Amino acid sequence: MDAPETLQKAIAYFSDPENAFKAAVEFRWPGGNVTCPRCGGSKHSFIKTRRIWFCYDCKKQFTVKVGTIFEDSPLGMDKWMIALWMLANCKNGISSYELAKVLGIRQNSAWFMLHRIREATKDDSRFKFGGEDGGPVESDETFVGPNPRKMHKSRRAKLQARDEGHKQYVAKTAVFGVPDRDLRQVRSKVIPNAKRETLQNEILNQVHRGSKVYTDAAVGYDHLRKEFVHEVVNHAKEFVNGQVHTQGLDNFWSLLKRTLRGTYVAVEPFHLDQYLSEQVFRYNNRATKDNKLTDADRFALLMSKVSGKRLTYAELTGKDCDAVSHSEAGTGQEERF
């Protein structure tokens, strides 16, 4: 397949359902070695008029969508391909309203599409940053949420009472991040709070012991020297002291908050991890001096990650998850932080 290199060429190429189908098959089964996603069998027949296969081992039919984020979606692969391309390459993301207008579908359908794609962007790697040679790693936390100064006085007072009077971080969600300077990669996740135990447990889980860890002077990072080569920059005095700084992670926070405030505007806290995965994917696969990734490369990488992942509407809205109450369930109309 001659991969399109720009959005204009991608739209022109994938607007043909046959091209979109062939591309999806090639991305999922490189070399044309089609296997049944249910039983793994390789004995099958292809029904060309319906673009489905019949497996002789499990006696069931399957399509290119089965066992992927596309499963049970009535939307054609031509629309999915464009949505994947735009989410992978729009630096500040794309809203469900904009995508719905581009594809000619309903907004809540576009919202569900985007969350399915975000499911595919999740990083499944388990190795720890820093490595055996103890490379440099930064660590920091931030808070995502509303600006208390822009709230109505009664709402602000109510939230401050609920959040134990923490005026600065009222109704905000804590987010942890750790980038590896040598790999030029970052990981980020929502955390329940920014207490010492929480922060240091995350660092122990993500960073190889003995690595150089650079943080700010927050008390939550005290005593890291027991496990790491820990150096601190005091932001009350300076932001950079030689190699001791957290500017790499601050860059990521800037991109994340610009995306949340400028594009998505309204994001539920229990969906925030999905948006973090999206931003991490784009950041880790950005074009650099050493890695000349193109839009087509990012699209191909995202397409290679769609198999083996599934997100249902019930799971997304909290109706099929014990951890989220029904009163918190999203509906496709995300509420303002």
C-alpha positions, 0 to 999 in steps of 0.5 A: 500500500502506498501510504498517504503522507498528508491529511488531504491525501489520506481523505482522498485515499480512504474515502474509497471503502475498498482502499480503507478495507485493504489498508485495515487488513494490511495493518492488522495482518501484515503479509496477508496471513489472516487468522481468526481472532476468536480461535487463531485458526488459519483455515478460512474462506473469504466472502468478497461481496460482504468482506467477511471471512468464515473460519473452518475451525470454530465455524464462525464468521469474522470481519477485520473489526472483530477483536479490535477497538472497531468491533460492533461499530456500524461506521465504515473503515473509511470514517475510522481511518480519518478519525485515527489520522486526525487524533494521531496528528492534531497536536492539540487533539480534535473535539468530538463536535469537530470530528462529527462535523468532518465525518457527518455523524452525530456528536455522541458517536464521534465522542465514543469513536475518540475514546475507543481510539484513546484506548488504543493509544495506551502504553503497555510497556512495563520496563522502568525508566532510567535503565541499568545505567541510571539515566536521568529522569524527571518527576513532577505532579500537577493539578487539572481542574477549574480556576477557583477565582472564576467560580461563583462564590457559593460554589467555591465555598461549597467545594472548599468545604468538601476539599478540606479548605485547600483553596488553591486545588479545590475540585482539581485532579492530581496528575503524576508524570515522569519523563526519561531524558535519554529515551525522550519518553514520558509516562503520566497517570491520574493519582488519588492525591499528591501525598508523599506515599503516593508520589514515591510509590509511583516513582518506585514503580516507574523508575529503576532504582539507582537512577538520577531523579530530578524534582522540585523541592516539594516535601513529597519527594523527601527521602528519595536519596535512599533509592535514587540519586536525587537532586532538587531545584527550588522553584522559589529561587530558580527553575534551572540549575545546570542539569537539575530541572523539570523543564521537560515535564513542564513542557508536557504539562503545557501541551496537556493543559493547552489541549484540555482547555483549548480543545476539549474544554469539558473533561470528566475526572474519571475520563482524564486518564484516557486523555492523558494516554492520547497526549502521551502517545503524541508526545512520545511519537513526535518528530525530533532531530533524531527521530523523523517521524511523519504523520503517516508513521504516527498513523501506522503506529496507531493502527498497529495498536488497535488489535486486542483492545475493546471499549464498550459504551457501558464501560466508558459511561460507568454503567459496567464498572463497579468503580464508577457510580451510575450518577457519575456516568458520562453521556457523551456530553462531558461536563466542565471541570 
